[in-house]
Amino acid sequence: MVRLLRLLFWILIGRPLILVVLGLNVRNLKNLPRSGPAIVVANHNSHLDTFVLMTLFPLSLQHRLRPVAAADYFLRNRVLAWFTLNIVNMIPLDRKRVGKRGEDPLEDCAKALAAGEILLVYPEGTRGETEALAKFKGGVARLKEQFPDIPVVPVYMQGLNRVLPKGEFTLVPVVVDVFVGEAVAWSGSRPAFTQALQEAVTALAAAAPSRTWK
Amino acid sequence: MIPFDITNNSAIALLGVFALLILASAVAFGLGKRHPDRDYTELKLRIRTWWVIVILFALAIALPTIFAICLLGFVSFLAFKEYITLIPTRRADHRVLFWAYLTIPAQYYWVADGWYGMFIIFIPVYAFLLLPARMVLIGETEGFIRAAGTLHWGLMTTVFSLSHMAYLLALPAAVNPAGGSDGLLIYLLLLTQLNDVAQYVWGKSFGKHKVVPKVSPKKTVEGLAGGILTTALVGFLAGPYLTPLTQVEAAIAGLLIGCAGFIGDISVSAVKRDLGIKDSGNILPGHGGILDRVDSLTFTAPLFFHYVYYLHY
């Protein structure tokens, strides 16, 4: 039942919103993983980032997509919690468990990967105020260390901070530019891999058209 | 033609367009067979996209007028969205942009309602005053004139100018027994797009002297002149069947569409050059963005409308 509702939501609301109201201009879609398990990492500016990432995949993969998001933010009330857990199919990440001895905040993420699902992760950990990329956190590197064979694909999205910036509730249609990079290889250590991921997304951002006056 | 809301002449014109498309598809297919070494993907994509556009348009025209008005409103929305995407906007103007989008349904509502007085001043006067008012109340002064100016230019071209196509449908059909309510729009679109193709073909065949090398290096005097004369000739021939214009008036309408189409085309080129981009988008495979397709119409639609309106309505 929930799966049917989810499918209906994406067919009737999610995808038309992203494809018709906004519009996507995707470069190198071929780099996107076509099956799980896989991890997609992207920059984060807007709640709609997740909608865009999910629309990049075919509808047949919809039920395999698991956005990872902050539990304290998205589970703060029952309606939002129901929507994010059931329709968006999110994995809540308990930020309070990060860095605590004997706790593994990435437990559910590891389980999802083991089950062949595709994780959508924002390593910045938050929606920044601007399009500037914040320093990546190390969770993805931990997962990559645990599952060395899983591809980690970087994505850069431009335009969503104009569509629905943090703190705004009116939606302004703007065509979203999406750049999909090649999977980033393991580079020996966790900090080095996190650094490589950050550089991969930064490189994609550099190729994006500038939307400022000369 | 009872189930459809269209006159015989307009139906024949649409069938003629389909015949042209079949011919174009056949030529592209033949070229591909004759020169298997050359790549005609772009041409084939372009023609396929034309099929989609023409089928959608023909359906909207054949159905009651409101369908065509909604389709044209959607075209305005896509064009304005592309424009907003391309130009730099200020973070402070988020709400202003939201209000700017709302002018689109309003403008097409005036069309559907046949409220000419409102249709003709809504964007040039009310939107022109109210959007900067909203902007100045937000209070960000840095880049104010640039933001207000670029926003209004976008609304004028993609919403106000293009909505004249829709208002052609709202003009009283009784004045135009030959073409009915759809004839003028079909005539305008046919001539504008034909003009684009004719200028390209004449330029490709005989082009030597560049017209505006800084804006659009491929445009030539020969292409321009050949295109305008071709458009005037077709306008002269088709006028009496689709419009209330006399043959002389129709020939002048053709000249007008030929010249205005050229200016519209290079204006959008100038915008793209200013912003340092090649295509305005990717929604129409083989063409680029919506703005790349409707560029000429942003000039031909209002000029042709007011020419006809002055002479016959």
Chai-1 contact restraints between the chains, C-beta under 6 A:
chainA,res_idxA,chainB,res_idxB,connection_type,confidence,min_distance_angstrom,max_distance_angstrom,comment,restraint_id
A,N25,B,N282,contact,1.0,0.0,6.0,A-B,restraint_1
A,E168,B,H94,contact,1.0,0.0,6.0,A-B,restraint_2
A,T170,B,F98,contact,1.0,0.0,6.0,A-B,restraint_3
A,V172,B,L97,contact,1.0,0.0,6.0,A-B,restraint_4
A,V172,B,F98,contact,1.0,0.0,6.0,A-B,restraint_5
A,P173,B,K81,contact,1.0,0.0,6.0,A-B,restraint_6
A,V174,B,I84,contact,1.0,0.0,6.0,A-B,restraint_7
A,V174,B,T85,contact,1.0,0.0,6.0,A-B,restraint_8
A,V175,B,T85,contact,1.0,0.0,6.0,A-B,restraint_9
A,R211,B,P88,contact,1.0,0.0,6.0,A-B,restraint_10
A,T212,B,P88,contact,1.0,0.0,6.0,A-B,restraint_11
A,W213,B,P88,contact,1.0,0.0,6.0,A-B,restraint_12
